Amino acid sequence: GKEKQPADSLPYQRAIAIAVLALVAFESTYNMALTSVSTTSRSSYLESIPAYRELVARNEEKDSDFYRYEKLSRVTKNDGALAGYPTASLFSSTSNAAVQDWYDRMGMSESKVFYCFDGQTPLSAALLNVRYLFSRSDAEDSSLYTLIDEQDGVYLYQNNYTLPAGFILQDGQDFSSSDFSEETSDPFEVQNQMAASVSTSDPLFVPIESEESGNQAFFDVYTEGHYYAYCKSSKIDTVSISSASVNKTYKKVKYDYILDLGRHETGDHVTLTNDGDSVLNAVVVRLDEAVLSRTLQTLSEQPFTVDSYDSSHVTGHIDVTKAGRLILSIANEPGWTMKVDGEAADYDVYDGVFLSVPLTEGSHTIELSYRPAGLTAGLIVSLICLLVFIGIGVVPKRLGKKS
């Protein structure tokens, strides 16, 4: 206050102030260590961007079709935007909520501000039209991916199991994850039911018996193949896998995504370990590639072929031999318009996210155009504001000069 403090009280005040400052500094440091996001240096983050761009440029000389790239390991969720290739991951406060929900149902990584390819399976990757994948390893599972190029330690793989940019879903084929997720929260079961609706009753993902003890889960491999796991516990952040074939660590498991355990040979003993104290409550499965092949082959019988595209237009054609619903690997956003055979058409949204339209038998052309919702209104408001600014800033000065 205004009154002068006694001189003998100043040392105590300084000591208290120093103690409070030390406590605040400690709390801030400790809190940041526990809750902040991991970071990387700018140089290490950007050093591989030229390699990705070079691989994309070389690949697009050979394949100019409509598709997406993705990463089997990433630095951030906006790697594609930075390197300039079409991707299935995005970090943005305005990211599409319907896409986030679809990723959640399919067992992929998502939150309120991003959706991410982590947690993909061959089925979800095919539905997202991911044809090529980047990796830092030259030893990815050759049954799923074919190595086609390399640049400065970055390897480009072609996905062996894909779908066209659009396909016909016939009556009786229910490929809606939202329908099946009402019955179960297990993404493997959701995808099993999706596959069963178009191919056979054999499961796409075969359940594997596992045992749990404390913060670990174990299983033995009796059939060689590609394995996946899904941890139902919500208190898990980091999981490690240890086996003769694969040693790997998965981070941010709290985002509730499928763990790609890789390919394992017969006789492997696999251990999953949580870095915390919580039980994993893990579901382990093996991919049945024969079922996957049959499912995608059935869906690809009537493919939609893209003839031309840019950032706001897509034009293509399709020959329909059996009437059904065209499902496009393009997410619905306010602003899309569609023409079928040159006539304006009202499109639907399939599974809460994909652009869709019913088609009769015969040859059809499809034209898509995108104009951001609110663009016209935004331009009008901006123009009005500009005129007001000119009026406030210029007119009074001219009137002043005249007076």
HUTASUL-V970966 format. One line per field, one symbol per residue. ss: DSSP state (H for helix, E for strand, - for the rest). phi: phi as a letter, one per 20 degrees, with the letter a starting at -180 (. if undefined). A space follows every 10 residues. Layout:
ss->???
phi->???
//
This chain:
ss->------HHHH HHHHHHHHHH HHHHHHHHHH HHHHH----- -HHHHH--HH HHHHHHHHHH HH-----EEE E-------HH HHH---E--E E-----HHHH HHHHH----E E--EE----- -HHHHHH--E EEEEE----- ----EEEEEE E--EEEEEE- -----EEEE- ------HHHH H-----HHHH HHHHHH---- ----EEEE-- EEE--EEEEE ----EEEEEE E-------EE EE----EEEE --HHH---EE EEEE----EE EEEE------ -EEEEEE-HH HHHHHHHHH- --EEEEEEE- --EEEEEEEE ---EEEEEEE E----EEEEE --EEE--EEE ---EEEEEE- -EEEEEEEEE ----HHHHHH HHHHHHHHHH HHHHHHHHHH HH-
phi->.fffffffef gfffffffff ffffffffff fffedfefcb fffffefegg ffffffffff fecefeacdb debcecedgf ffencfcdcb dafdfffffg ffgffemdfa bfcacbfgnf cgfffffele eccebedecf gffdcdfcab blnddddeff cccffbbede gneedefffe ffebdefffg fffffffccc efffdefdfc ccbmecccbd edcfredcbc eefedddccd dcafeccbcd dlffemdfee enecegofdd cdcefdefff leddcdfeff fgfffffffe fceedeebab fcbccabbde ecgadfddec ffcgpfcccd lndgceedce lmbefbbfce fpecdccdcc cgfnffffff ffffffffff ffedggffff fff
//
